[in-house]
Amino acid sequence: MRTKFNFRRFMAIMKKEFLQISVDKISLRMPVLMTIGMMLLFGYAVNTDLDNISTVVFDQSKTQESREFIDQFRSTGYFVFDYNVNSLDELNILIDEGKAKAGLIIPVDYAVMLKKNKSPQPQLVIDGTDPTVARTALNSGVIISNTYSINKRQKFMEIKGFSNMQSPGIDLNTRVRYNPNMSSNMFSIPGLVGLILQNITIMLTAFAMVREKERGTIEQLIVTPVKPNELILGKLIPYIALGYASFLLALALCRFWFKVEIQGNIYLLLGLGMMFVLCSLSIGMLISIFSKNQLQAMQFTIVIILPSVLLSGFMFPVEAMPNSIKFISMMLPLSYFLRIDRSIILKGVGIEYIWQDTIALVIFLMVIFTIAVKKFKKNLD
């Protein structure tokens, strides 16, 4: 039998829901805060116009002519020469560590070649792990060099006369390392390994803990002889196993399905992957402690996951973000693991090149895990 729509009942239910939302202050404030926060964060962070590319220069000529060529790169704003080195090994180390995204090498005979009306061949070495940065550096470098070369030839012909067609120019050699084809998959697939690992581990822990709160099963365990340490470890181990299994599966798909070769030490990657599992699990624990129900857990999880996707360097280069957003990026453990992950998989580097990111990840793990365990124990007591 069909019942008629009762407007009074409808209004009563709607009024009850509004009252319930008004009592739940977190649910009431979260949409407003998230809207403002996400618009401001992503409005500044989502930027594909890249400049200020950190560059290392190895000037073997050390002449006025070579400095003039370097100034052409500096004046455009695309390249920032943060490092000056005296050997090719130093240049390679800075690129391997990720401190420099490009390296400009000026040959020792640069000025001599120009004076002999010949074309010197400087080289631009580019870190190709991030295709967006690599393409910008490559295109900008070639354009700057060609423009400078054309101006150089024009001045030469004005002085010597148009009859002399042999005029010196600059032949810039370019070399893209680690990802010569600048394939987006080579950049995004290793990043997905870290992103999936974080998101699955956080969601598993946060929602499972909150679900037990709602069911009252944690309170039932408290009245048993089980000690807090035993309870915490007993609850965490299964989620560590599930999170690490997800990491291994993602890594296997990266290698065998997407054909992304792991250039570095697989055991180092597996060990640091476990560290990141524990870090993400700690974040999930914190979310579960501060959440009263699954809706709040979902809202807190979104607050963590969305910035991680856009601000960690997974999708958009951190170099293109303003300093205030870069600071937020530094507060995300995923930012450090993505650099570790991509450095081992694409560059094949060892711990000596990623130790700073590893230490940062260890600090995050210790701080977040300690806070989560203490808060959890306090709730149990």
Secondary structure, DSSP 4 states (H G I P E B T S, - for coil): -PPPP-HHHHHHHHHHHHHHHHH-HHHHHHHHHHHHHHHHHHHHH-------EEEEEEESS-SHHHHHHHHHHHHHSSEEEEEE-SSHHHHHHHHHTTS-SEEEEE-TTHHHHHHTT-----EEEEE-SSHHHHHHHHHHHHHHHHHHHHHHHHHHHHHH-TT---------EEEEES-TT--HHHHHHHHHHHHHHHHHHHHHHHHHHHHHHHHTHHHHHHTSS--HHHHHHHHHHHHHHHHHHHHHHHHHIIIIIS-----S-HHHHHHHHHHHHHHHHHHHHHHHHH-SSHHHHHHHHHHHHHHHHHHSSSSS-GGGS-HHHHHHHHT-HHHHHHHHHHIIIII---HHHHHHHHHHHHHHHHHHHHHHHHHHHHHH-
